[in-house]
Amino acid sequence: MKKIIQLIFIGIMLVPMGLQAQQDVRNFVEQYKRRPDFTVITIGKPLMSIAGMIVKFSDDKDAAEIIKRINTIHVVNGEDDKTFASEALAFCSDNKYEELVEVVESGETTKILGKIEGKIISELIVINSSKGGSSVMVCLNGKFDMDDVGYFRKNIK
């Protein structure tokens, strides 16, 4: 009985830590919502559940499986902002996201970074920046694995 109470207590202590990681992404995204040169989109769990039901009838079974595991999506698009990509990368570095993939092609750089806990990736962040200055950051919160990262890498165009 004492061990069960200890496990419950440890679980209660760890829940805020998991929520803090998501809160950090929310705070980072929030600072761009009121800037006129940025577009911010947040898709929450209820809409992701609906998307999961729709996509399960898709021919792309891998995409359908990944979408079912996404809780939240945050998209930040900065037009003609040369500092956003470096700010996003600094945020990832400060919060110990690991770089998983980098693609450099025709004046564009795309990086996929992840918050890794054991074999599970709890957050994936995709940052795309171009020489022209426009940048996009997509944050996916859920439960992913390295096979999912391979799927994203394969489908980056």
C-alpha positions in Angstrom: 0.0 0.0 0.0 2.9 2.3 0.8 4.4 1.8 -2.6 1.1 2.6 -4.4 0.8 5.9 -2.4 4.4 6.7 -3.4 3.8 6.0 -7.1 0.6 8.1 -7.0 2.6 11.0 -5.4 5.4 10.7 -7.9 2.8 10.7 -10.7 1.2 13.8 -9.4 4.6 15.5 -9.2 5.5 14.5 -12.8 2.2 15.7 -14.4 3.1 19.4 -14.0 6.5 18.8 -15.6 4.8 17.4 -18.7 2.3 20.2 -18.8 5.2 22.7 -18.4 6.8 21.6 -21.7 3.5 22.3 -23.6 3.1 25.5 -21.7 6.5 26.7 -22.9 5.5 26.1 -26.6 2.2 27.9 -25.9 4.0 30.8 -24.4 6.5 31.0 -27.3 3.6 30.9 -29.8 1.5 33.4 -27.9 4.1 36.2 -28.2 3.5 36.2 -32.0 -0.3 36.3 -32.0 -0.6 40.0 -31.9 2.2 40.9 -34.3 0.8 42.0 -37.7 3.5 40.2 -39.7 2.7 36.8 -38.3 -0.1 34.3 -38.7 -0.7 31.9 -35.8 -3.0 28.9 -35.9 -3.7 26.5 -33.0 -5.6 23.3 -33.6 -6.7 21.7 -30.3 -7.6 18.1 -29.3 -11.3 18.2 -30.2 -10.6 19.2 -33.8 -7.7 16.7 -34.0 -10.1 13.9 -32.9 -12.5 14.8 -35.7 -9.6 14.9 -38.2 -8.5 11.4 -36.9 -12.0 10.1 -37.7 -12.0 11.6 -41.2 -8.5 10.5 -42.1 -8.9 6.9 -41.0 -10.7 6.4 -44.3 -7.7 7.8 -46.2 -5.5 5.7 -48.5 -2.4 6.9 -46.5 -2.6 4.7 -43.5 0.7 6.0 -42.0 -0.7 9.6 -42.0 -3.9 8.4 -40.5 -2.0 6.7 -37.7 0.1 9.7 -37.0 -2.9 12.1 -36.9 -4.6 9.9 -34.3 -1.6 10.5 -32.0 -1.5 14.3 -32.3 -3.1 16.3 -29.5 -2.3 19.8 -30.5 -0.8 21.7 -33.5 0.6 25.2 -33.3 1.6 26.9 -36.6 3.4 30.2 -36.7 4.1 31.8 -40.1 6.3 34.9 -40.2 6.5 36.7 -43.5 9.6 38.7 -44.2 10.9 38.2 -40.7 14.6 37.3 -40.7 14.8 36.7 -37.0 11.9 34.3 -36.3 13.8 31.2 -37.4 16.7 32.0 -35.2 14.4 32.8 -32.3 12.5 29.5 -32.8 15.8 27.5 -32.9 17.0 29.3 -29.7 13.7 28.4 -28.0 14.3 24.7 -29.0 17.9 24.8 -27.8 16.9 26.4 -24.5 14.2 23.8 -23.9 16.5 20.8 -24.8 14.8 19.8 -28.1 17.1 17.4 -30.1 17.7 18.0 -33.8 16.5 14.9 -35.6 16.6 15.9 -39.3 18.0 18.9 -41.3 17.2 19.4 -45.0 18.9 22.2 -46.9 17.6 22.7 -50.5 17.3 25.6 -52.9 17.8 28.4 -50.4 15.5 26.8 -47.8 16.4 25.0 -44.6 14.0 22.7 -42.7 14.8 21.2 -39.3 12.8 18.7 -37.4 13.5 18.8 -33.6 12.0 16.6 -30.9 11.4 16.5 -27.2 12.5 12.9 -26.5 11.5 11.0 -23.3 12.9 7.5 -23.5 11.7 6.1 -26.9 8.8 8.5 -27.1 8.9 11.9 -28.8 6.3 14.0 -26.9 6.7 17.1 -29.2 7.9 17.5 -32.8 8.8 21.0 -34.0 9.4 21.6 -37.7 11.1 24.9 -38.6 11.3 26.0 -42.2 13.2 29.2 -43.2 14.0 30.6 -46.6 16.6 33.1 -47.8 13.8 35.6 -48.5 13.1 35.8 -44.7 9.8 34.0 -44.4 9.7 31.3 -41.8 7.2 28.7 -40.6 7.2 26.7 -37.3 4.9 23.8 -36.8 4.7 22.3 -33.3 3.0 18.9 -32.9 2.2 17.7 -29.4 1.4 14.0 -28.9 3.2 10.7 -28.8 5.5 9.9 -31.7 8.4 7.6 -32.5 11.4 7.7 -34.8 9.4 6.0 -37.6 7.1 9.0 -37.5 10.1 11.3 -38.0 11.0 9.3 -41.0 7.5 9.8 -42.4 7.7 13.6 -42.0 11.2 13.6 -43.5 10.0 11.6 -46.5 7.1 13.9 -47.1 8.8 17.3 -46.7 8.5 19.0 -50.1 
